[in-house]
C-alpha cells in the first residue's frame, strides 16, 4: 500500500464516520431532531426545523461519501460548508479553543476535508475502484470554494440571529 493511498484511507476512516455520527446525533441523540431544531432556532437559523434536518442529512451523506471515498471533492465541499456555517453561528466570537466554544474543531474538520480533496480518495475507495481518481489543487480549491460559497449563500438567506439588547440601542 503506497503512502498516499494509506493516508487517504486513514483520513477517510477518521473523518467520514465522525461526520456521520454528528449528523446521526442531531436526529437520534438525547434531544433528537426537536432538540436540534431548538438549538438552531436559538442560533438564528430560520426556519430552524428545515436547517436541523438539512444539517443532519448533509452530515450523514458527507460522512458516508467520505468513508466510501465517493465523488471527490463533493463530500469534502459539504463538510467545508457545514463547518463554515458552524463557525459563523455557534463558534463565532468564542476564541480558538473548542473547550471554550471556539472554532478549533470546525477549523480542523474543514481543513482535513480540503486536504482529503487535494489528496484524493486513493486506490482503496469507490472512486479508486471506478478509476475516477481526482486529486490536486483543483479538487481542493473546488471543495473549499463550493463549501464556502454555499455556506455564505445559506447564511445570507437564512441567518437571522436575535439582536442583543445593547445592539439595538446603538
Secondary structure, DSSP 8 states (H G I E B T S, - for coil): --HHHHHHHHHHHHHHHHHHHHHHHHHHSTTHHHHHHHHHHHHTBSSHHHHHHHHHHHHHHHHHHHHHT-STTHHHHHHHHHHHHHHHHTSTTS-S-GGGT-SHHHHHHHHHHHHHHHH-S-SSSHHHHTT----SHHHHHHHHHHHHHHHHHHHHHHB-----HHHHT-
